[in-house]
Amino acid sequence: MTESFRTFSSRLVPLPNENVDTDQIIPARFLKTTTREGLGKSLFNDWRYDAAGNPRPEFVLNKPEMRGRKILLAGNNFGCGSSREHAPWALTDFGFRAVISTSFADIFRGNSLKNALLPILVSRSEHAKLFSLCSEYPEAEVTVDLEMQALTLPGGARIGFPIEPFSKKCLLQGIDELGYLLRFADQIAAYESSRRF
């Protein structure tokens, strides 16, 4: 059970790199853990730090003005590569609640939806508009409304996005698939006890 997904507003973190795979999101050497806590410090590790472990000041996540932002504006084909669930764990542990792209790898998208990270799919023209917004107005805030399935931009323009009804229901209620099934535990037990073998 996680906290239910609520409407929120945030500035964007622009990461235009395309074809970002899960090994770039969280390198394999950090996958020994079975807990989600602490993975955020290794998010994009090989891009964030040099060989000596010092932060690279030019990398977007290391810029002071990017701290506390909850929406990652990613390039095309985000989350490709292996199926590691640690990728959305690292993103959420860092503080991201949503990732925007024109396309996501299917497994990454599924893992994100199961781990309270909202993958927001937009058209290429809307994608370009969001990157222009970041460039021209870096302090601009965007509102994510899952209930309405829409992003609201400064000035009131809206961009709709798709999501499967079941995933939307689980996010809004703060449950995963197992949590959903457990809500029917009494009915399942009653059915099983009534069966004759």
N, C-alpha and C positions, 0 to 999 in steps of 0.2 A: 504494500500500500504506500503510495506517495501522496504528496500534497496535490489537490485537484488543480488543474491547469486553469489559470485565471487570465483575464485580459491584462496586458501590461504594455508599457511604453519604454523604449530604449533608443539610444543612438546606435548606429550600425558600426561594425568592425569590417572594413572591406578587405577581402582576401581574394583577389581576382585569379589566382593560380587555377589552371584547369587540370582535370584528371588527378585530383588529390586523392591518393589511396590511403587505406587505413594504416599502413606502415608509416606514412608521413604524419598522419594524425597522432598515432601513438606507436612508436617503434617497438618491435617485437621483444626487445630486451626488457621492457617494462611490463610484460604480461604475466609475470610469475605470481602476481597478487591475485587473490580471489575476491577482494573487496574493492568497492568503487572509490573509497576515500583515498585522497592523495594523488590520484592519477592526473589531476589538473596541472600539477607542477611539471609533468612530462609531456603535456599537450604540445604538438609540433616541436618536440625537443630539438631535433637536429636543425631546425630553422631558427629556433629561439636562442640557442646557445652555441658558442664556438667550441672547439676541441678541448679547451681548458675549462669549459663549464661556465664561461662568462656570457651574460646576456648580449645579444647582438642588438645594438640600439636602433638599427634600421628596420628590424622586423616589426610588423604592425602590432603584435601583442605586447611588445616591450615598450611601446610609446606611452608615456604617462597619461595622455588624454584618452587612451582606449580603456583604461581601468574601469571596471564596473559595468561595461556594456554587455548586453544580454543577447544580442542578435548578430550572428555571423553571416555576412553577405559573401558567399563563396562563389568560385568560378564554376564553369560547367562540369558535369560528371563528378560530383563530389562523393567521396566515400567508396570509390571502387577498390578492387583488390580483395584481400581476404575478408572472412566473415566475422572478425573479432568484435565481440560485444564491448570490449574495452574502449573502442573509438567513441561511441556516444557517452560512455561513462566518463572518459577524460574531458569531453566537451562540457558535460553538465557539471562535473566537479570543478571545472574552471569558472563556471558561472553562466554559460550559455544556456538559453531556454529554447532557442529557435535557430535554424540554419536555413538560409534562402539560397536557392540555386535554380538553374533551368532543368537540371536532371540529377538524380541520385541513383547510386547503385541500389538494386532492389533489396539486398540483404542489409545494407547499412540503413536504408529507409525503414525496414521492418524492425531492426534492432533499436533504432531511435524512438519509434512510436511506442515500443515496449518499455522504454526507459525515460519517459517524460521529456524527450527532446523532440520538438516539433519540426519536421522537415517541410519547408514551404516551397512548393513548386510554382514558378512563375514563367511567363513567356520570355523569349529573348529580348523583345522590345521593353517589357517591364523591368527585366534584369538590367538592361542598359540604363534605363531611367533611374534606377536605384543607385547604380554606381555614379551616375552624374550628380545625383543628390549628395552623395558622400563627398564628391570632389568640390562641389560648389558651396554646399552648406554642411560642413563636417559635424556641426553640433546639432543638426536637425534630428528630431525624434520621430520614430515610426511606432504606431500602435498595432499590436498583434491581438486580434479578437478571434479566438478559436470558435466560439459559439456562432459568430456570423461568417466565419471562414474568410476573413478579410484583413488586409493591411491597410491602415489609414495613414496617409502621408501628410506632412505639414500643408495646410491649406485645404485639407478635407478630401483630396482625391483618394479613391479606394482601389485596391488591387485584390481581387478574389483569388482564392487558392483551393484546390481539391483536397479532400481527405476521406478515407473510407469511414462509413458511419460507425462501425464497431470500434475502430481506433479512436475516433473522436469521442465516443461515449466513455471509453476507458480513461482517456486523458482528462475529460471534464469531471469524472467521478474520482480520479486519483487512484485507479486500480489497474492491475495488469490482467492478463488472461486468467491466471490462476485465481486472483482475487475475484474476478467476475464469476468463475465457476463456484467458488466457495460460498457465494451469496445464495446458492441453491442447494447448500449442503443438506438442509432439512428435507427438502423435496426429494433429493437423490436418495437419502437414507430411507425415507418412507416408501419410495418405489422399490428399492432393493429388498426391503423387509417384506413387501407384499408378493414378491416373486416366488413361484413354486419351482423347485428343482426336481 
